[in-house]
Amino acid sequence: MNILVAFGTRPEAIKLFPVILALRNSRDFNVTVCSTAQHREMLDQVLRIANIEPDVDLDIMRPNQTLPQMTGRILSAFDRVLEDAAPDRVMVQGDTTTAMVATLSSYYRKIPVDHVEAGLRSGNIYSPFPEEVNRKIISTVASLHFAPTPAAAESLRRESVPKDRIFITGNTVIDALLKTRGKIDDAVAARGLADNGLPPLDDNRRIVLVTAHRRENFDGGMERIASALLKLAEREDILIVFPVHPNPNVVGPMRNRLGNHPRIRLLPPQDYVPFVYLLSRCHFVLTDSGGVQEEAPALGKPVLVMRDTTERPEGVTAGTALLVGTDPRRIAEEGLRLMADRVHYQRMSRAHNPFGDGRASQRIINVLADTAGYRRQKESAL
């Protein structure tokens, strides 16, 4: 079976590299990897770590491009890829513009699409934006739906997706996280400390790891997050570590408000291995990211989600995550509670991780192999 795997952003690459490696290790598949490079430098970091070189690189990233411009550019370029590669199936992941447009383009050519991380819903088409609608479009077209959790599978069933096309696999991000954590040795840790100006391991300050990049937080949200971080940084036993997304809507407010604070480290975007190291070392996480909501609980780290809604409610239900929005007072209050209330901290850090066990990729491969075997049986019968 010829499978074309398409991605364009760092999160997609993180969640797909274990699947790509598993596909390449199976005799049932020929794999073509296509990158749109919707994100350029941050994507390339992950590909280097995973030792994956795309067969096709569309390089569609342009400064300050709009969603319509990016959508049109990907749609035109990806159709040519499909024409040249002639895949039996196309695999996409998650909720990006790349995933949605690759799905649409494949539909136009009547090529089946398999969706990794299917069924996530927030219930609000503008939060996350445009990801919520991207997911719904992909689900309308997709042939196989690899749902990370039972709740995601139930969302698909409520939307009338046939039960026999839904497979609960766990989330491949846990596969990637566990593989990467195994690569972190003392040398990597020491180099990461030196490069980022972080305190040594015997330092008694507790690290709070922050990530923020969501489009819906651009209109005032970043400023409110900065205000909350300043309040948290009043504690002398805290060190806030913030790898800052390169988008000007993030970089500008954070550098202006936080750049000179002695207990706040604004770092450049981190390669995946150093980021996993930071995640493993921090006390808790403040984030508006989707993937971090899944990764942090796997390492026993409480998560404060700086959004009003989440398409990953399983973490909130399990107690590993808490929605705090972007209200500075709420963020600061919940962050300070995690610093001061040991029982509350332990309750969140020891909660069950609902997002996977590290074997999602193999479950996906097994389903695809069954599909390939069914096709071979049909061909032999003919």
N, C-alpha and C positions, 0 to 999 in steps of 0.2 A: 504494500500500500504506500502510495506517495503522499506524504503529509507536508503541507506548507505551514510553518509556525510563524505568525506575524506579531510583532511588538514594536513599541516606539519609545517607551519611557523606562526609567530606572525600576519602578515598582513591578512593571510587567516582566522585565528581564529577570529580576530577583525571583519572581514566582514561577517563571517558565524555565529557568535554566535546569532545575532538577528534572523536569519533564523532558526537555530536549536531550539531556544526557541519557535518560532512560530509554527514549526512543532510539537513539543512536546505538545503544547497547543491545537492541532487540533485532533479531533476524527478520521480523515481520514488516519492517518499515524502512523506507527511504525518506530522509528528512531534508527539506529545504528551509533555511532560516532567512526570514526577511525582516529587516529593521527599517522603519520609516525615519528613525532618529528624530522623533517628535521632541525628545530631550537629547541633546548631543553629549556633552561631557559627562553628565551624571549617568547616562546610559552606558557609555564606553567603559567607565570604571567597573561596572558589574560584569560586563562581557570579558574584560581582562581577567578578573578573578575566576570566572567560570571557565575560562579557556574556550570561549565560543566566538568564532568569527562568522558574522552573517554572510550567507551566500549572495544576498542582495542587500545593498544599503541605499535607500532612496534619498536620504539626507534632505528632508523637507523643511528642517528648522530654519526659520527666518526671524530676525529681530522684530519684536512687537507685532507679530502676525495675529490676525483676528481668528476666531473660531471658523467663520465661513471660509476665509482664505486657506487655512490649514486643511479643512475638510475637503475643499475642492482640489487642492494639490495632491492629497493622499489618494483621493478617489481616482483621479486620472492616472497617477503613477502606478497604483496597485493593480489596476486593470491590466496594464501591460505585463506586470509580473505574473498574473494568473495566466495570461495568454502564453507566455514563454514557458512557465513551469508546468502547466497543465496538471495540477495536483488532483488526487482523488478526494482529499478533504483538506480543510483549512482549520487551524487551531488558533483561537484568540483567548486573551485573558482579561478579566476584569471589566473596566468601565471607561477606558480612555477613548479619545477621538480616534486613535489608530484602530482600536478593537472594533468600534462601531462601524467605521468606514470600511475596514477590511471585510466585515460581515456583509455589509450592503453590497460591496463590489462582488463578493463571492455569490451572493444571492442572484445578482444580475446574470451570472454565468451558470447558475443552477449547480453550484458546488456546495456540498454539505459543510456546515460550520460546527465545530465543537467548542464549547464555551467552558473554560476553566474559571472557577470561582463564580458560578452562576447562582442567581436567585437572591442576591443581596438587595434589600429595599429599605429606604428611609421613609417612604410614603409622601415625600415632598419633592416635586419635580425641580425645584430650584435649590435644593440642599441635599446632597452636594450637587453643584452645577458645573458642567452639564452631565456629570457622571450618572445621576439617577435615570435620566432619559436614555442615555447611551445603553445602560444595562437592559432597559425595557425593550429597546429596539433589537438588541442582540438576541434576547430571549424569544422574540417573535419569530426570528429566522432560524435559530440554532437547531441542529439535528440532535446532538448529544449535550446534555447539561450536567456538568460536574459540580455539584453543590457542595460547599465546604462543611455545612452543618445541617442537621435535621430541620431547623427553622428556615434555612434558605430553600431547602427542598419543598417545604410546605408552602412557601411563597409562590414557588413555581406552579405547584398543583392548584393553588387558588386562581392562578391565571390560566388555567386549563391546559397547561403543558402535560402531555401524556406521561403517565407514571413510568412506563417502560423506557422512557428517554431520560429519566432523572437518576443520577447516581451520586450517593453521598460518599465523598472521598476524604474529607478533611481538607485543610488548606495547605497548598504546596509551599506557602511561605514558611511553615514550620519545618518542612523538609530542608529548605534553603538555609534557614537559621541554624539548624542542628549540624548540617554539613559544614557551614562556615565557622561555627563556634569551635569545631574540632581542629580548624586550621590556626587558631590563635594560640601562640606559644609565648613564652616569656620575652623573647626578643621582639616580637610584634608589639606586645604590651608596653615594653620599655620604650620602644621607638615612638609609639603612639603618645605616651606621656610626654616625652621630650618635644615632639613636633607640635603638640597642642598646648604646651605650657601648663599641663595639668599637675596637680599635686601628686607626690609619691603615694604608694599604696598604704603607707603607715600614717598618712595625714588623716586627722579625725574629722575633717569637713565632709559633709554628705553632698554628693553630686545630684543635682536635679537636671535631667536631660530634657531639652525642649526642641520640638520641631514644629514648624508652622509654615504653611504654603497655600492653603485653600483659597480659591478664587473668591468664595463668598465672604472671606474675612478681609478682603482688600479695602473695602469701603468703611474704614474706621476700626475694623476688628484688630488689625495689627497694632494700632496705637493703644487700644485697650489691653491687649496682651502685654505690651511693653510696660504699661502702668502696673499691671499685676506682678510682673517680674521684679520691678523696682521695689515693690512692697515686700516680696519674699526675700529679696537680697538684703533687707535690713538685718536679718539674722546673721550673726558673725560665724556661725558654724555651717554655713551653706555655700556652695559654689554652683552657680547656674551655668551649664554648658549648652550652647545653642549653635549647632551647625546651621548657618543661615542660607536659605534657598536663594539662588542667584536672581530671582525675579526682582526687578526694581521696586515693586510694590511691597516687598518684604525687606529687602536690604536697606532701603531708605529710612523707614521708620525705626528699624532696630538699631542701625548705626547712630542715628541722631539721638535716640533716647537712651541707649544702653552702652554705647561704645567706650566710654571712659570709666565704667564702674569697676571697682577692684574685685568684686565678687561675681562678676559676670564675664564669661569667656565667649565672645562671638567668633566662631570658627568658620572656615570655608566649608562647603559641602564635603562630606566625608566619603571615602571609599567604603564599600560595604563591610569589609573586615574590621577597620577601625570603628565603624559605627556599631557593629555588633559588640565590640569590646566596650565601647561607652555604655551601651545598653546593659551589658552584663555587670558593669561596675556601678551604675547609678543607683540612687535610693528610690526614686520614682520618676515617672515620665509625665510631662505636659505636652500634649500633641493635638493637632487637628488632622493628622494623617490617618488613613484607613489601615494601612499595613502595620503601623506601629501598635495599633490597638490589638492586633493579633500576635505580634512578636513578643511584646513586653511580658504578657502573662506566661508565656512559655519559659521565661527566665525568672519568674516570680516577682515581677516589678509591677506595682500598682500604676494605673493609668488614669490621669485626669484628662478628659476629652474636651478640648476647647471648641465645641460645636453645640448647637441646640438640638440637633438630631444626629442619629448615626444609623447607617445601614448594617451595622454590626452589633445589634442589641444583645447578642448572646453574652458578650463580655460584661455588659451592665447587669444582665440577669444573674450571671454567675458570681458577680461581686468583684471581678478583677478590674473593672473600669467604672468611672463615674462621669456623667455628663455635667460640665460646669459652664458651658457657653463661653462668651468672651467678656462677661461682666468682671471688671478687675477685682471687685471686692469678693465675689464668689470664688474666683480662681485662687486668690491669696488665702482666703479662709480655709479652703479645702487643702491647699498645699501646706499651710502651717499645721493643720490637723494631722497630716501624715508625718510631719516632723515631730510633733509633740505627743501624739496618742499612740503608744506602742501596740495596744490591743487592736485598734482600728487598722493600723498598718499591717499587722500580721494577718488579720482577717482578709484584707485585700490581696496580700502577697501570696497567701497559701490557698486562695480560691482555685477551684478547678478551672483549667484552661480548656475552653470549649472548642478550640479551633483546629486541633489536630494532634497527631502522634508521630509525624515524620514519615508516614508511609503513603501519603496521598498520591504521589507521582506513580508509584507502582500500581495502585488501584486504577488510575487513569489508563495506564498502559494495558492492564488486563482487559479493561472494557474495549479498548481499541483493537487489541489482538483478537478478541472474540468477534468483533465486527469484521476484521480482516479475514478470519477463518470462515465466517458465514459467506463472505463474498467469494472466497475460493471454492467453497462447496457449491454455490450456485453456478459458477463458471464451469466446474467439472461436470455438473449435471447437464449443462447445455452441450 
